[in-house]
């Protein structure tokens, strides 16, 4: 299930591959409903293409950390998003170019769901560093330091 819009070429692929019964694109919803859906999801999908840059950290990744659900991160393996997911132990990281690895990760998630054995053991100390409260405290400390300089 996808919340939000998708590229027309992706909608075309869904139709061309006969996946309309499997993939559900719901469109745009209020933010609070999307966050509730993230918290209710079995797993969350994060995609950052190989050509999009290593330094990208979307706001979505922080929402995903807060949702406390396993993340399938299809992201550049030498990028910031992969590092964050690995450091927080909040999911599986796979290169966007490694199609067999993506298929295996999806199979692993599916089997975990099917057998009710989906593992999720985040490093809560590391995850807490990215909460809104902690980020606001860090920003406040930075303002204090700058103000004293």
Order of alpha helices (4+ residues) and beta strands (2+ residues): beta-alpha-beta-alpha-beta-alpha-beta-alpha-beta-alpha-alpha-alpha
